[in-house]
Amino acid sequence: MKIKAIGKPTVFIFLILGLLLLQSSSCKKFLQVQPRDYMFEEEAFSTPKGVESVLNGIYQSLADSLSYGNALSLNATENMAQYYYSFRGPYSNVFRDFIYVVPEARTALNNIWSQSYRTILGVNNFCERLEAPSFNVLPAAQRNIMLGEAYAIRAYLHFDLLRMFGPVYAKDAAKQAIPYVRIVAREAQPVLPANEVVTAIMKDLEASLALLENDPVRTKGPDWSTASAEGQAVDYLSNRQRRMNYFAVKAFAARVLLYAGKKSEAWNSVQSMLTAQEAFFPWPTEPDYNKDPLLSKETFFGIENRKMYDYDRRMFSALLNDEVIATPAPARLDEIYNAASKDLRLKYWFKVGLEGDKTYKVMTKFSNTTVASSWLRYFQPLIRKSELYLIAAETAPVLEQGYYYLNTLRVNKGLPPVQYQPGSTTAELMSNIRAEYQREFIGEGQLFFMFKRLNLAEIPSYTGAATIPMDDWKYVPPVPDDESWYR
């Protein structure tokens, strides 16, 4: 099976549309550089501002509703993870019940696939231009960092295509999965086995880390201090949390390695950055949860999602009818958090929906009602410190170490530690790790993929009162019918 390709002119049209989208949104804060409407590709890549604007367009495409802006964060993946009891939307019950054959599910899956490959083609075009021997528009240091970011974005998109459409890796790593696309040309691309896709992802991440060796995030941190009150940073390399920075790539590499079952390598990746990141990405305190519910302090990488609060109103608002609101059933919420616990996530991410005469709790995690700073508005996390500690807990070579990292996370989330005892087991540790994934990543598109990675025979039901038997049919949605990059 091969995937049909498209030509470079179409790719650049996509990039220009991304720039126009950014310009029309009047997003003064996004990524520090205002995009411009360049009419031709040569002009766009002929000035530093033009190159910066093209990369900005790629970042903005990650926030598209068919990508991490909605489908792969708040919506399709969370229905598959059994978070929501009722929600009538484009990814609702058909994904919750794994009914992939109906037209609305097929269309949604095709759109996710297509949007991801459109962005990948834009990344490839960007890389091709900056890698050209004649390219001399940027200083070498800035060129390297921007290329490093682009390689990581390409790997990130391919990885989630693999997690969504690829086989259950734990048992079928050699099965066909997806194409890994590094070119912009009218050439068909072969579909690779899942393990070869992982190899390609890691190759891009290794190249990315080499290019990001001198990333200012390693010495200055995320550099919030350089932003003005309006959020306009003094230079393009500031505010590294909004870019695929060195720490984000290291953490993402650990995510990939764990998914591939390479626990010792994932452990090494985590250990290489645990101490280094601590000074720049502190654990949020309880007051932070109230004014910054998406926990930007501990976020290695996030995107600017200008529609995030629109999605919050459409999906989670207490004013919505019971039949359409996206919220965990009360029994499911209790199953996840335990109503009697002092979990900060339960306390600040869920409130009784009194505004809409609700007697149950609704999710407020993505609401802007308590966000204290305009600079924090629209910032949506994709890679966070919490995941780093959960990976460390799962991959630690000594069981007691695993409990240490688990408990570090729990204490910082308002929970008591789980005591390590001489009779403690790996199975007990994993049960606690799975529980923390459920509590930590609601609305962030991680839980279903954790279920799939572990190839769980059963997962908790959205009802909170049962489990759902799982199999390959439910874990592996079908690849789009026409097998094209996009239609």
C-alpha positions as CSV (number, residue, x, y, z in Angstrom):
1,M,0.0,0.0,0.0
2,K,1.3,3.5,-0.9
3,I,0.1,6.9,-0.2
4,K,-0.5,9.4,-2.9
5,A,1.4,12.6,-2.9
6,I,0.9,16.2,-3.9
7,G,3.0,18.9,-5.4
8,K,5.0,21.8,-3.9
9,P,2.7,24.6,-5.2
10,T,-0.2,23.1,-3.2
11,V,2.0,22.8,-0.1
12,F,2.9,26.5,-0.2
13,I,-0.7,27.5,-0.7
14,F,-1.3,25.7,2.6
15,L,1.4,27.7,4.3
16,I,0.1,30.9,2.9
17,L,-3.4,30.1,4.1
18,G,-1.9,29.5,7.5
19,L,-0.3,32.9,7.5
20,L,-3.5,34.5,6.4
21,L,-5.3,32.7,9.2
22,L,-2.9,34.0,11.7
23,Q,-3.2,37.5,10.3
24,S,-7.0,37.5,10.3
25,S,-7.1,36.3,13.9
26,S,-5.4,39.5,15.1
27,C,-3.3,37.3,17.5
28,K,-0.9,39.9,18.7
29,K,0.8,37.6,21.2
30,F,1.3,34.5,19.2
31,L,4.9,33.4,18.9
32,Q,6.3,36.9,19.0
33,V,6.3,37.7,15.3
34,Q,3.4,39.0,13.3
35,P,2.9,36.9,10.1
36,R,2.5,38.8,6.8
37,D,0.7,38.0,3.6
38,Y,3.5,36.9,1.3
39,M,2.3,36.3,-2.2
40,F,5.1,34.1,-3.4
41,E,7.3,31.4,-1.8
42,E,10.5,33.0,-2.9
43,E,9.6,36.2,-1.2
44,A,8.5,34.4,2.0
45,F,11.9,32.8,2.3
46,S,13.9,35.8,1.3
47,T,13.8,37.7,4.7
48,P,14.1,36.6,8.3
49,K,10.6,37.9,9.1
50,G,9.3,35.9,6.2
51,V,10.9,32.7,7.4
52,E,9.7,33.3,10.9
53,S,6.2,33.8,9.6
54,V,6.2,30.6,7.7
55,L,7.2,28.7,10.8
56,N,4.5,30.6,12.7
57,G,2.0,29.3,10.2
58,I,3.1,25.7,10.9
59,Y,2.7,26.2,14.7
60,Q,-0.8,27.7,14.2
61,S,-1.8,24.7,12.1
62,L,-1.2,22.5,15.2
63,A,-4.0,24.4,16.8
64,D,-6.5,23.6,14.0
65,S,-9.7,22.0,15.1
66,L,-8.9,18.9,13.2
67,S,-5.6,18.6,15.0
68,Y,-4.5,19.5,18.6
69,G,-6.9,22.4,18.8
70,N,-9.8,20.1,19.3
71,A,-9.9,16.6,17.7
72,L,-6.7,15.2,19.2
73,S,-7.0,16.9,22.6
74,L,-10.5,17.8,23.8
75,N,-12.6,15.6,21.6
76,A,-12.1,12.4,19.6
77,T,-9.3,11.0,21.8
78,E,-11.2,11.9,25.0
79,N,-14.4,10.2,23.8
80,M,-12.3,7.1,23.1
81,A,-10.8,7.3,26.6
82,Q,-14.4,7.2,28.0
83,Y,-14.2,10.5,29.8
84,Y,-17.5,12.0,28.6
85,Y,-20.9,10.6,29.5
86,S,-22.9,12.5,26.9
87,F,-21.9,14.8,24.1
88,R,-23.4,15.4,20.7
89,G,-20.6,16.6,18.5
90,P,-18.5,15.5,15.5
91,Y,-16.5,13.0,17.6
92,S,-19.1,12.0,20.2
93,N,-20.7,8.7,20.7
94,V,-19.4,7.0,17.6
95,F,-15.9,7.4,19.1
96,R,-16.9,6.6,22.6
97,D,-18.5,3.4,21.3
98,F,-15.8,2.7,18.7
99,I,-18.2,2.6,15.8
100,Y,-15.7,3.6,13.1
101,V,-17.7,2.3,10.1
102,V,-20.4,5.0,10.2
103,P,-20.0,7.9,7.8
104,E,-19.5,10.6,10.5
105,A,-16.6,8.5,12.1
106,R,-15.0,7.9,8.7
107,T,-15.2,11.6,7.8
108,A,-13.7,12.6,11.2
109,L,-10.9,10.1,10.9
110,N,-10.1,11.2,7.3
111,N,-10.0,14.8,8.5
112,I,-7.6,14.1,11.3
113,W,-5.4,12.1,8.9
114,S,-5.5,14.8,6.2
115,Q,-4.8,17.7,8.5
116,S,-1.8,16.0,10.0
117,Y,-0.3,15.2,6.6
118,R,-1.0,18.7,5.3
119,T,1.0,20.1,8.2
120,I,3.8,17.6,7.7
121,L,4.1,18.7,4.1
122,G,4.3,22.3,5.2
123,V,7.1,21.3,7.6
124,N,8.9,19.4,4.9
125,N,8.8,22.4,2.6
126,F,10.2,24.6,5.4
127,C,13.0,22.2,6.1
128,E,13.8,21.8,2.4
129,R,14.2,25.6,2.0
130,L,16.4,26.1,5.1
131,E,18.6,23.1,4.2
132,A,19.3,24.3,0.7
133,P,23.0,25.1,0.3
134,S,22.2,28.6,-1.1
135,F,20.0,29.5,1.9
136,N,21.7,32.4,3.8
137,V,18.8,34.5,5.1
138,L,19.2,33.6,8.8
139,P,22.3,33.5,11.1
140,A,23.4,29.9,11.5
141,A,22.4,29.8,15.2
142,Q,18.8,30.8,14.5
143,R,18.6,28.5,11.4
144,N,19.6,25.6,13.5
145,I,17.1,26.2,16.2
146,M,14.2,26.7,13.7
147,L,15.2,23.5,11.9
148,G,15.4,21.7,15.2
149,E,11.9,22.8,16.0
150,A,10.6,21.7,12.6
151,Y,12.1,18.2,12.8
152,A,10.5,17.8,16.2
153,I,7.1,19.0,14.9
154,R,7.4,16.4,12.0
155,A,8.1,13.7,14.5
156,Y,5.3,14.8,16.8
157,L,2.7,14.6,14.1
158,H,3.9,11.3,12.8
159,F,3.9,9.8,16.3
160,D,0.2,10.7,16.9
161,L,-0.7,9.3,13.5
162,L,1.0,6.1,14.6
163,R,-0.7,6.1,17.9
164,M,-4.1,6.6,16.3
165,F,-3.9,4.5,13.2
166,G,-1.1,2.1,13.8
167,P,-1.3,-1.3,15.3
168,V,-1.2,-2.2,19.0
169,Y,2.6,-1.8,19.3
170,A,3.1,-4.1,22.2
171,K,2.1,-7.1,20.1
172,D,2.2,-6.0,16.5
173,A,5.2,-3.7,16.1
174,A,6.1,-5.3,12.7
175,K,2.6,-4.6,11.2
176,Q,2.1,-2.0,8.6
177,A,1.2,1.4,10.1
178,I,1.6,4.7,8.3
179,P,4.0,6.4,5.8
180,Y,6.8,8.6,7.3
181,V,7.0,11.5,4.9
182,R,10.2,13.7,4.7
183,I,9.8,15.0,1.1
184,V,7.7,17.4,-0.8
185,A,7.2,15.8,-4.3
186,R,4.8,14.0,-6.6
187,E,6.0,10.6,-5.4
188,A,4.0,7.9,-3.7
189,Q,5.2,7.1,-0.2
190,P,5.2,3.5,1.2
191,V,3.4,2.6,4.4
192,L,6.0,1.5,6.9
193,P,5.8,-1.1,9.7
194,A,5.2,0.5,13.1
195,N,8.7,-0.2,14.4
196,E,10.2,1.5,11.3
197,V,8.0,4.5,11.9
198,V,9.4,4.7,15.5
199,T,12.9,4.5,14.1
200,A,12.2,7.4,11.7
201,I,10.7,9.4,14.6
202,M,13.7,8.9,16.7
203,K,16.0,9.8,13.9
204,D,14.2,13.2,13.5
205,L,14.3,13.7,17.3
206,E,18.0,13.0,17.5
207,A,18.6,15.5,14.7
208,S,16.4,18.0,16.4
209,L,18.3,17.7,19.7
210,A,21.6,18.2,18.0
211,L,20.3,21.4,16.3
212,L,18.8,22.6,19.6
213,E,22.0,22.0,21.6
214,N,22.3,25.8,22.1
215,D,18.6,26.4,22.7
216,P,18.3,29.4,25.1
217,V,15.8,27.4,27.2
218,R,18.7,25.4,28.6
219,T,20.2,28.5,30.2
220,K,17.3,31.0,30.5
221,G,14.3,28.8,30.9
222,P,11.1,29.6,29.2
223,D,12.0,33.3,29.4
224,W,8.7,34.8,30.5
225,S,10.6,37.9,31.7
226,T,11.3,39.1,28.2
227,A,7.6,39.5,27.4
228,S,5.9,42.9,27.6
229,A,2.6,43.4,29.3
230,E,0.8,42.8,26.0
231,G,2.8,39.5,25.5
232,Q,5.0,40.8,22.7
233,A,8.4,39.3,23.2
234,V,11.6,41.2,22.4
235,D,13.0,38.6,20.1
236,Y,11.9,35.5,18.1
237,L,13.7,33.0,20.3
238,S,12.0,34.1,23.5
239,N,9.1,32.3,25.2
240,R,10.3,28.9,24.4
241,Q,7.3,27.1,25.9
242,R,5.4,28.1,22.8
243,R,8.0,26.3,20.6
244,M,9.4,22.8,20.4
245,N,12.3,23.6,22.7
246,Y,15.1,21.3,23.9
247,F,13.4,20.2,27.0
248,A,10.1,19.5,25.2
249,V,11.9,17.4,22.6
250,K,13.7,15.4,25.3
251,A,10.4,14.7,27.1
252,F,8.7,13.8,23.9
253,A,11.5,11.4,23.0
254,A,10.9,9.6,26.4
255,R,7.2,9.4,25.4
256,V,8.1,7.7,22.1
257,L,10.6,5.3,23.6
258,L,8.1,4.2,26.3
259,Y,5.4,3.7,23.7
260,A,7.9,1.5,21.8
261,G,8.6,-0.6,24.9
262,K,12.2,0.7,25.2
263,K,12.0,1.4,28.9
264,S,15.7,1.6,29.6
265,E,16.1,4.2,26.9
266,A,13.1,6.1,28.0
267,W,14.5,6.1,31.6
268,N,17.8,7.5,30.3
269,S,16.0,10.2,28.3
270,V,14.1,11.3,31.4
271,Q,17.1,11.2,33.7
272,S,19.1,13.3,31.4
273,M,16.8,16.3,31.9
274,L,15.1,15.8,35.3
275,T,17.6,17.9,37.2
276,A,18.2,20.4,34.4
277,Q,14.5,21.4,34.0
278,E,13.8,21.7,37.7
279,A,14.9,25.3,38.0
280,F,12.9,26.5,35.1
281,F,9.7,24.4,35.3
282,P,8.6,24.3,39.0
283,W,5.6,22.4,40.2
284,P,2.5,24.6,40.4
285,T,1.3,25.5,43.9
286,E,-2.4,25.5,44.8
287,P,-2.8,29.3,44.1
288,D,-1.5,28.5,40.6
289,Y,-4.4,26.1,39.9
290,N,-6.9,28.9,40.4
291,K,-5.3,31.5,38.2
292,D,-3.6,29.2,35.7
293,P,-5.7,26.0,35.5
294,L,-3.7,24.6,32.6
295,L,-0.6,24.7,34.6
296,S,1.7,26.6,32.3
297,K,4.5,26.6,34.9
298,E,5.1,22.9,34.4
299,T,4.5,22.9,30.6
300,F,7.4,22.2,28.4
301,F,5.5,22.9,25.2
302,G,2.1,24.2,24.3
303,I,0.3,25.9,21.4
304,E,-1.7,29.1,21.0
305,N,-5.3,27.9,20.6
306,R,-7.3,31.0,19.8
307,K,-10.6,28.9,19.8
308,M,-10.0,27.1,23.0
309,Y,-12.6,29.1,25.0
310,D,-15.1,28.7,22.1
311,Y,-14.7,25.0,22.4
312,D,-15.0,25.3,26.2
313,R,-18.4,27.0,25.8
314,R,-19.6,24.6,23.1
315,M,-18.6,21.5,25.0
316,F,-18.3,22.1,28.8
317,S,-20.4,25.1,29.7
318,A,-22.9,24.5,32.5
319,L,-25.4,26.3,30.4
320,L,-25.6,23.4,27.9
321,N,-28.4,20.9,28.1
322,D,-27.7,17.6,29.9
323,E,-27.9,15.8,26.6
324,V,-25.1,17.7,24.9
325,I,-22.6,18.7,27.6
326,A,-19.3,16.9,27.6
327,T,-18.7,15.9,31.2
328,P,-17.8,12.8,33.1
329,A,-20.7,11.0,34.7
330,P,-20.7,11.6,38.5
331,A,-19.9,7.9,39.1
332,R,-17.0,8.1,36.5
333,L,-15.7,11.3,38.1
334,D,-15.7,9.6,41.5
335,E,-14.0,6.6,40.0
336,I,-11.2,8.8,38.7
337,Y,-10.7,11.2,41.6
338,N,-12.5,9.9,44.7
339,A,-14.9,12.6,45.8
340,A,-13.4,12.7,49.3
341,S,-9.8,13.3,48.2
342,K,-8.0,16.6,48.3
343,D,-6.8,16.3,44.7
344,L,-6.1,19.8,43.4
345,R,-7.2,18.7,39.9
346,L,-10.6,17.7,41.1
347,K,-10.9,20.9,43.2
348,Y,-10.0,23.3,40.5
349,W,-10.9,21.5,37.2
350,F,-14.5,20.6,38.1
351,K,-17.2,22.7,39.7
352,V,-20.9,22.1,40.3
353,G,-22.7,23.7,37.3
354,L,-24.9,26.0,39.3
355,E,-25.0,28.5,36.5
356,G,-27.0,26.0,34.5
357,D,-29.0,24.6,37.3
358,K,-26.8,21.4,37.3
359,T,-26.5,19.3,40.4
360,Y,-23.4,17.6,39.1
361,K,-19.9,18.8,38.4
362,V,-18.8,20.1,35.0
363,M,-15.3,20.5,33.7
364,T,-13.8,24.0,34.0
365,K,-10.2,23.1,33.2
366,F,-10.4,25.0,29.9
367,S,-12.4,27.9,31.0
368,N,-11.0,31.4,31.0
369,T,-13.0,32.6,34.0
370,T,-10.1,32.5,36.5
371,V,-7.1,33.0,34.2
372,A,-5.2,35.8,35.8
373,S,-2.9,37.0,33.0
374,S,-3.7,37.8,29.4
375,W,-0.4,36.2,28.6
376,L,-1.7,32.8,29.8
377,R,-4.9,33.0,27.8
378,Y,-5.2,30.6,24.9
379,F,-2.1,28.6,26.0
380,Q,-2.9,24.9,25.6
381,P,-0.4,22.4,26.9
382,L,0.9,19.4,24.8
383,I,3.9,18.2,26.8
384,R,4.1,18.6,30.6
385,K,6.4,17.8,33.5
386,S,3.8,15.6,35.1
387,E,4.2,13.1,32.2
388,L,7.9,13.1,32.7
389,Y,7.5,12.0,36.3
390,L,5.0,9.3,35.3
391,I,7.5,8.0,32.7
392,A,10.2,8.0,35.3
393,A,7.9,6.1,37.7
394,E,7.2,3.4,35.1
395,T,10.7,3.0,33.7
396,A,12.7,3.2,36.9
397,P,15.0,0.2,37.2
398,V,14.4,-0.1,40.9
399,L,10.8,-0.4,42.2
400,E,11.4,1.9,45.1
401,Q,12.6,4.6,42.7
402,G,9.4,4.2,40.7
403,Y,7.3,4.9,43.9
404,Y,9.5,7.9,44.6
405,Y,8.7,9.5,41.2
406,L,5.0,8.6,41.5
407,N,4.8,10.1,44.9
408,T,6.6,13.3,43.8
409,L,3.8,13.8,41.4
410,R,1.0,12.9,43.8
411,V,2.2,15.2,46.6
412,N,2.4,18.1,44.2
413,K,-1.2,17.3,43.1
414,G,-2.5,17.4,46.6
415,L,-2.6,13.6,47.3
416,P,-0.8,11.6,50.0
417,P,2.1,9.4,48.9
418,V,1.5,5.7,48.2
419,Q,3.8,4.0,50.7
420,Y,6.4,1.7,49.3
421,Q,6.6,-1.5,51.3
422,P,8.9,-4.6,51.1
423,G,5.9,-6.4,49.6
424,S,5.0,-3.7,47.1
425,T,4.8,-5.0,43.5
426,T,5.2,-3.6,40.0
427,A,1.6,-4.4,39.3
428,E,0.5,-2.1,42.2
429,L,2.8,0.6,41.0
430,M,1.4,0.4,37.4
431,S,-2.2,0.5,38.8
432,N,-1.3,3.8,40.5
433,I,0.4,5.1,37.4
434,R,-2.7,4.3,35.3
435,A,-4.9,6.1,37.8
436,E,-2.7,9.2,37.6
437,Y,-2.9,9.3,33.8
438,Q,-6.7,9.4,34.2
439,R,-6.6,12.2,36.7
440,E,-3.9,14.3,35.0
441,F,-4.6,14.4,31.3
442,I,-8.3,14.9,30.8
443,G,-8.7,17.1,27.7
444,E,-5.1,16.5,26.6
445,G,-5.4,13.5,24.4
446,Q,-3.1,11.1,26.3
447,L,-5.2,8.6,28.2
448,F,-6.6,6.5,25.3
449,F,-3.1,6.1,23.9
450,M,-1.9,4.9,27.3
451,F,-4.6,2.2,27.2
452,K,-3.5,1.2,23.7
453,R,0.2,1.2,24.6
454,L,-0.5,-1.2,27.5
455,N,-2.9,-3.2,25.3
456,L,-5.4,-3.4,28.2
457,A,-8.0,-6.1,27.8
458,E,-10.5,-3.8,29.5
459,I,-10.8,-0.1,30.1
460,P,-13.1,1.9,32.5
461,S,-16.5,2.7,31.0
462,Y,-17.8,6.2,30.6
463,T,-20.7,5.1,33.0
464,G,-18.3,4.7,35.9
465,A,-20.0,1.4,36.7
466,A,-18.4,-1.1,34.4
467,T,-15.5,-1.9,32.1
468,I,-15.4,-2.1,28.3
469,P,-13.7,-5.1,26.7
470,M,-11.1,-4.0,24.2
471,D,-9.6,-5.6,21.0
472,D,-7.8,-4.6,17.9
473,W,-11.0,-3.3,16.2
474,K,-11.4,-0.7,19.0
475,Y,-7.8,0.2,19.4
476,V,-7.0,0.6,15.7
477,P,-9.3,3.0,13.7
478,P,-9.2,2.4,9.9
479,V,-6.9,4.4,7.7
480,P,-8.8,6.7,5.4
481,D,-10.5,5.0,2.5
482,D,-8.7,6.7,-0.4
483,E,-5.3,6.4,1.3
484,S,-4.4,10.0,0.3
485,W,-2.4,12.5,2.3
486,Y,-5.3,14.8,2.0
487,R,-8.3,15.3,-0.2
